[in-house]
């Protein structure tokens, strides 16, 4: 995956997702399927998207005891997706189990599904971290620590906000894979994302990949918006 732009299919049904994708008229953008759509459309829909040729990110944020995560990831590996998420807060042993499950379920002749860990959701604030989770370290320090644990566990990278990327490249690894959600055009509604950024900022801060949802899916012309964001992300405009 070379600096992909994933469209978040945050939709409630297969039909809604298919209607949206028809607007791309045969083009094959990289897609993110989250929990809502995966739980309603099921594995068959994932297989279908992969058969068409879409690069695919399955964002189910596995967070359970290590053995359950291992078994779940073994099944996910059989779907042939490119990328899947787990939660760094599940701990090092759980993250190791996630990788082991993906290796066990790897389809012969295909590359292993990459696994990245969510550090802190982009809806998380410093105040929420302290008052609701009773974590007294700063948000930056918490993300930094969780990213280090992720790499120690042998995973392939992290989900973080754009604003944390440079710090992670300095403090964890300069080649760490960083997928950054919460991408919006300048002046757009940030909805429930507290730590959002523009595609230009994501590029400037050296994000490895970005996820864009409602800015594209709720656009009057989603294809034109996708192209505009793609060009800004790749520095073409």
ROLUMMI-320425 format. One record per residue (C-alpha): residue number from 1; residue in one letter; x, y, z. Coordinates in nm, 2 decimals, decimal comma. Example, Ala and Ser with C-alpha at 12.3 -4.5 7.8 and 13.67 -1.06 7.14 Angstrom:
REM residues 2
{r 1 "A" {1,23 -0,45 0,78}}
{r 2 "S" {1,37 -0,11 0,71}}
END
This chain:
REM residues 237
{r 1 "X" {0,00 0,00 0,00}}
{r 2 "X" {0,16 0,32 -0,12}}
{r 3 "X" {0,01 0,62 0,07}}
{r 4 "X" {-0,35 0,51 0,02}}
{r 5 "X" {-0,66 0,72 0,08}}
{r 6 "X" {-0,92 0,49 0,23}}
{r 7 "X" {-1,29 0,59 0,20}}
{r 8 "X" {-1,47 0,50 0,52}}
{r 9 "X" {-1,79 0,31 0,42}}
{r 10 "X" {-1,96 0,40 0,75}}
{r 11 "X" {-2,30 0,28 0,62}}
{r 12 "X" {-2,57 0,06 0,77}}
{r 13 "X" {-2,63 -0,18 0,48}}
{r 14 "X" {-2,47 -0,35 0,18}}
{r 15 "X" {-2,73 -0,19 -0,05}}
{r 16 "X" {-2,63 0,16 0,07}}
{r 17 "X" {-2,26 0,08 0,02}}
{r 18 "X" {-2,32 -0,06 -0,33}}
{r 19 "X" {-2,52 0,24 -0,44}}
{r 20 "X" {-2,24 0,46 -0,32}}
{r 21 "X" {-1,97 0,26 -0,50}}
{r 22 "X" {-2,17 0,27 -0,83}}
{r 23 "X" {-2,10 0,64 -0,85}}
{r 24 "X" {-1,73 0,55 -0,90}}
{r 25 "X" {-1,82 0,38 -1,23}}
{r 26 "X" {-1,58 0,09 -1,22}}
{r 27 "X" {-1,30 0,27 -1,03}}
{r 28 "X" {-1,15 0,09 -0,74}}
{r 29 "X" {-1,07 0,32 -0,45}}
{r 30 "X" {-0,93 0,18 -0,13}}
{r 31 "X" {-1,21 0,12 0,12}}
{r 32 "X" {-1,25 0,10 0,50}}
{r 33 "X" {-1,53 -0,13 0,63}}
{r 34 "X" {-1,61 -0,07 0,99}}
{r 35 "X" {-1,81 -0,26 1,25}}
{r 36 "X" {-2,15 -0,15 1,15}}
{r 37 "X" {-2,13 -0,25 0,78}}
{r 38 "X" {-1,93 -0,57 0,85}}
{r 39 "X" {-2,19 -0,69 1,11}}
{r 40 "X" {-2,48 -0,62 0,87}}
{r 41 "X" {-2,32 -0,72 0,53}}
{r 42 "X" {-2,10 -1,00 0,65}}
{r 43 "X" {-1,79 -1,18 0,53}}
{r 44 "X" {-1,94 -1,24 0,18}}
{r 45 "X" {-1,95 -0,87 0,11}}
{r 46 "X" {-1,58 -0,84 0,21}}
{r 47 "X" {-1,49 -1,13 -0,03}}
{r 48 "X" {-1,69 -0,96 -0,30}}
{r 49 "X" {-1,51 -0,63 -0,26}}
{r 50 "X" {-1,17 -0,80 -0,27}}
{r 51 "X" {-1,27 -1,00 -0,58}}
{r 52 "X" {-1,34 -0,67 -0,75}}
{r 53 "X" {-1,00 -0,55 -0,67}}
{r 54 "X" {-1,05 -0,29 -0,39}}
{r 55 "X" {-0,77 -0,24 -0,14}}
{r 56 "X" {-0,95 -0,32 0,18}}
{r 57 "X" {-0,91 -0,21 0,54}}
{r 58 "X" {-1,13 -0,40 0,79}}
{r 59 "X" {-1,17 -0,17 1,10}}
{r 60 "X" {-1,32 -0,40 1,37}}
{r 61 "X" {-1,08 -0,30 1,65}}
{r 62 "X" {-1,05 -0,64 1,81}}
{r 63 "X" {-1,02 -0,61 2,18}}
{r 64 "X" {-1,07 -0,92 2,39}}
{r 65 "X" {-0,86 -1,19 2,57}}
{r 66 "X" {-0,56 -1,30 2,37}}
{r 67 "X" {-0,70 -1,64 2,27}}
{r 68 "X" {-1,03 -1,50 2,14}}
{r 69 "X" {-0,84 -1,23 1,94}}
{r 70 "X" {-0,60 -1,50 1,80}}
{r 71 "X" {-0,90 -1,71 1,68}}
{r 72 "X" {-1,08 -1,41 1,54}}
{r 73 "X" {-0,78 -1,29 1,35}}
{r 74 "X" {-0,73 -1,63 1,20}}
{r 75 "X" {-1,08 -1,61 1,05}}
{r 76 "X" {-1,02 -1,25 0,93}}
{r 77 "X" {-0,70 -1,36 0,75}}
{r 78 "X" {-0,91 -1,59 0,54}}
{r 79 "X" {-1,10 -1,29 0,41}}
{r 80 "X" {-0,79 -1,17 0,23}}
{r 81 "X" {-0,82 -0,81 0,35}}
{r 82 "X" {-0,51 -0,59 0,34}}
{r 83 "X" {-0,54 -0,43 0,68}}
{r 84 "X" {-0,72 -0,49 1,01}}
{r 85 "X" {-0,72 -0,32 1,35}}
{r 86 "X" {-0,69 -0,42 1,71}}
{r 87 "X" {-0,68 -0,21 2,03}}
{r 88 "X" {-0,34 -0,13 2,18}}
{r 89 "X" {-0,51 -0,10 2,52}}
{r 90 "X" {-0,57 -0,48 2,50}}
{r 91 "X" {-0,20 -0,52 2,60}}
{r 92 "X" {0,11 -0,67 2,44}}
{r 93 "X" {0,01 -1,03 2,48}}
{r 94 "X" {-0,32 -0,97 2,30}}
{r 95 "X" {-0,15 -0,78 2,02}}
{r 96 "X" {0,10 -1,07 1,98}}
{r 97 "X" {-0,19 -1,31 1,96}}
{r 98 "X" {-0,35 -1,10 1,69}}
{r 99 "X" {-0,04 -1,13 1,47}}
{r 100 "X" {-0,02 -1,50 1,54}}
{r 101 "X" {-0,38 -1,55 1,44}}
{r 102 "X" {-0,32 -1,37 1,11}}
{r 103 "X" {-0,02 -1,58 1,04}}
{r 104 "X" {-0,21 -1,90 1,11}}
{r 105 "X" {-0,50 -1,80 0,88}}
{r 106 "X" {-0,28 -1,65 0,60}}
{r 107 "X" {-0,41 -1,76 0,25}}
{r 108 "X" {-0,14 -1,95 0,06}}
{r 109 "X" {0,02 -1,74 -0,20}}
{r 110 "X" {-0,11 -1,41 -0,06}}
{r 111 "X" {0,06 -1,15 0,16}}
{r 112 "X" {-0,02 -1,16 0,53}}
{r 113 "X" {-0,29 -0,92 0,63}}
{r 114 "X" {-0,12 -0,63 0,81}}
{r 115 "X" {-0,24 -0,55 1,16}}
{r 116 "X" {-0,23 -0,21 1,32}}
{r 117 "X" {-0,33 -0,10 1,67}}
{r 118 "X" {-0,56 0,19 1,76}}
{r 119 "X" {-0,38 0,40 2,02}}
{r 120 "X" {-0,64 0,67 2,11}}
{r 121 "X" {-0,95 0,74 1,91}}
{r 122 "X" {-0,96 1,08 1,74}}
{r 123 "X" {-1,27 1,15 1,95}}
{r 124 "X" {-1,06 1,13 2,26}}
{r 125 "X" {-0,95 1,44 2,44}}
{r 126 "X" {-0,70 1,50 2,72}}
{r 127 "X" {-0,99 1,57 2,96}}
{r 128 "X" {-1,17 1,25 2,87}}
{r 129 "X" {-0,85 1,06 2,92}}
{r 130 "X" {-0,80 1,19 3,27}}
{r 131 "X" {-1,15 1,21 3,40}}
{r 132 "X" {-1,32 0,91 3,23}}
{r 133 "X" {-1,04 0,66 3,19}}
{r 134 "X" {-0,84 0,78 3,50}}
{r 135 "X" {-0,52 0,78 3,29}}
{r 136 "X" {-0,31 1,06 3,43}}
{r 137 "X" {-0,03 1,08 3,17}}
{r 138 "X" {-0,08 1,33 2,88}}
{r 139 "X" {-0,26 1,21 2,57}}
{r 140 "X" {0,07 1,25 2,37}}
{r 141 "X" {0,26 1,04 2,62}}
{r 142 "X" {-0,02 0,78 2,63}}
{r 143 "X" {-0,02 0,74 2,25}}
{r 144 "X" {0,36 0,73 2,24}}
{r 145 "X" {0,37 0,45 2,50}}
{r 146 "X" {0,09 0,25 2,33}}
{r 147 "X" {0,27 0,28 1,99}}
{r 148 "X" {0,59 0,15 2,15}}
{r 149 "X" {0,40 -0,15 2,29}}
{r 150 "X" {0,25 -0,21 1,95}}
{r 151 "X" {0,59 -0,23 1,78}}
{r 152 "X" {0,72 -0,45 2,06}}
{r 153 "X" {0,43 -0,69 2,00}}
{r 154 "X" {0,53 -0,72 1,63}}
{r 155 "X" {0,24 -0,54 1,48}}
{r 156 "X" {0,27 -0,34 1,16}}
{r 157 "X" {0,18 0,01 1,28}}
{r 158 "X" {-0,07 0,23 1,45}}
{r 159 "X" {-0,39 0,43 1,41}}
{r 160 "X" {-0,33 0,78 1,55}}
{r 161 "X" {-0,42 1,14 1,48}}
{r 162 "X" {-0,22 1,34 1,23}}
{r 163 "X" {-0,10 1,56 1,52}}
{r 164 "X" {0,09 1,26 1,67}}
{r 165 "X" {0,27 1,13 1,36}}
{r 166 "X" {0,59 1,33 1,38}}
{r 167 "X" {0,64 1,26 1,75}}
{r 168 "X" {0,59 0,88 1,69}}
{r 169 "X" {0,85 0,89 1,40}}
{r 170 "X" {1,10 1,06 1,64}}
{r 171 "X" {1,03 0,86 1,96}}
{r 172 "X" {0,92 0,51 1,83}}
{r 173 "X" {1,06 0,45 1,48}}
{r 174 "X" {1,11 0,68 1,18}}
{r 175 "X" {0,95 0,43 0,95}}
{r 176 "X" {0,64 0,34 1,16}}
{r 177 "X" {0,32 0,29 0,96}}
{r 178 "X" {0,07 0,56 1,07}}
{r 179 "X" {-0,28 0,55 0,95}}
{r 180 "X" {-0,47 0,87 1,04}}
{r 181 "X" {-0,85 0,91 1,04}}
{r 182 "X" {-1,04 1,23 1,11}}
{r 183 "X" {-0,94 1,39 0,77}}
{r 184 "X" {-1,16 1,69 0,67}}
{r 185 "X" {-1,13 1,97 0,42}}
{r 186 "X" {-1,05 2,31 0,56}}
{r 187 "X" {-1,36 2,47 0,72}}
{r 188 "X" {-1,56 2,15 0,72}}
{r 189 "X" {-1,77 2,02 1,01}}
{r 190 "X" {-1,55 1,80 1,23}}
{r 191 "X" {-1,86 1,61 1,36}}
{r 192 "X" {-1,74 1,39 1,66}}
{r 193 "X" {-1,37 1,40 1,57}}
{r 194 "X" {-1,18 1,61 1,82}}
{r 195 "X" {-0,84 1,58 1,66}}
{r 196 "X" {-0,90 1,62 1,29}}
{r 197 "X" {-0,68 1,76 1,01}}
{r 198 "X" {-0,68 1,84 0,64}}
{r 199 "X" {-0,53 1,61 0,38}}
{r 200 "X" {-0,25 1,87 0,32}}
{r 201 "X" {-0,16 1,86 0,69}}
{r 202 "X" {-0,16 1,48 0,69}}
{r 203 "X" {0,08 1,49 0,40}}
{r 204 "X" {0,30 1,75 0,56}}
{r 205 "X" {0,31 1,56 0,89}}
{r 206 "X" {0,41 1,24 0,70}}
{r 207 "X" {0,11 1,02 0,76}}
{r 208 "X" {0,14 0,68 0,59}}
{r 209 "X" {-0,22 0,66 0,50}}
{r 210 "X" {-0,54 0,85 0,56}}
{r 211 "X" {-0,91 0,76 0,62}}
{r 212 "X" {-1,19 1,00 0,49}}
{r 213 "X" {-1,55 0,93 0,57}}
{r 214 "X" {-1,84 1,17 0,57}}
{r 215 "X" {-1,64 1,44 0,38}}
{r 216 "X" {-1,67 1,21 0,08}}
{r 217 "X" {-1,98 0,99 0,15}}
{r 218 "X" {-2,20 1,28 0,24}}
{r 219 "X" {-2,08 1,50 -0,04}}
{r 220 "X" {-2,32 1,61 -0,32}}
{r 221 "X" {-2,05 1,49 -0,56}}
{r 222 "X" {-1,85 1,22 -0,38}}
{r 223 "X" {-1,63 1,13 -0,68}}
{r 224 "X" {-1,53 1,49 -0,73}}
{r 225 "X" {-1,46 1,53 -0,36}}
{r 226 "X" {-1,26 1,21 -0,35}}
{r 227 "X" {-1,05 1,33 -0,65}}
{r 228 "X" {-0,99 1,67 -0,48}}
{r 229 "X" {-0,88 1,51 -0,15}}
{r 230 "X" {-0,67 1,25 -0,34}}
{r 231 "X" {-0,49 1,53 -0,52}}
{r 232 "X" {-0,43 1,73 -0,21}}
{r 233 "X" {-0,31 1,42 -0,02}}
{r 234 "X" {-0,06 1,34 -0,30}}
{r 235 "X" {0,05 1,70 -0,34}}
{r 236 "X" {-0,10 1,73 -0,69}}
{r 237 "X" {-0,29 2,05 -0,63}}
END
